[in-house]
Amino acid sequence: MQTCHKDLLLTTIHHRITLMTQQLFILFDLDGTLVDSAPDLTGALNHTMAQLNLPPVDEANVRHMVGFGARRLIEQGVEVAGVELNHDEIEAAFRIFLDYYGDHVVDLTRPFPGTAEVLKHFQQQGAIMAVCTNKPQALSDKVLRLLSLDQYFSAVIGADAVPNPKPHADHIHATLDAIGGNIGQAIMVGDSATDINAARNANIPSVAVSFGYTPVPAAELGADRLIDHMSELPEAIAALTA
């Protein structure tokens, strides 16, 4: 046991020294981390529910459903209504959702307070940043572009751009490959178990935000650092690289 603890400590120390002396790569989740998209996701879900002759879902509930992709969001909405749909019905509902949401991605969606300022700070410090999200690629690109956040990111890798999205480590690896990064120089920032588990599976440190979408309190996700406002991120990352 002592040998295992010693090896883990040495690995952690090596990782932090690497982060201190080499290029830093920061990976961000999108929904619930960079942007508050729950109002528009709720609108798209409830449009879909109406097409299925099902009752709407409260936004407060939707905020605990986001993070696993649109199909899972629809499945959970249907579950709330006490109905079960087969695979083909879910796929049809998914298309309804995407058609509507694609035209309403930033009706009410906005970056969380301090997000643009923090991204600009890291960009000026020379960090290379990317978005690693379970949102579809085209919709992710559109949200970032319309909110003028795309200028900060060297790559955006959506769920449909990889065979195994988060929480699988492959999504982290694919995002790092897209920006020329590597595991020893990377940090993941997210709001849900999907993000933190992806970081853990890829063996990189993580920062959880408490203002996102998760049915589990952010403090219980097991991230290496927890922040309550985006302005706290530079200090959190500095602590991880100290």
ABEGO torsion letter per residue (X at the ends): XAAAAAAAAAAAAAAAAAAAABBBBBBBBBBGAABBAAAAAAAAAAAAAAAAGBBBBBAAAAAAABGAEAAAAAAAAAAAAGBBBBAAAAAAAAAAAAAAAAAAAAAABBBBBGAAAAAAAAAAAGBBBBBBBABBAAAAAAAAAAAGAAAABABBBBAAABABBOABAAAAAAAAAAAGBBAAABBBBBABAAAAAAAAAAGBBBBBBAABBBABBAAAAGBABBBABAAAAAAAAAAAAX
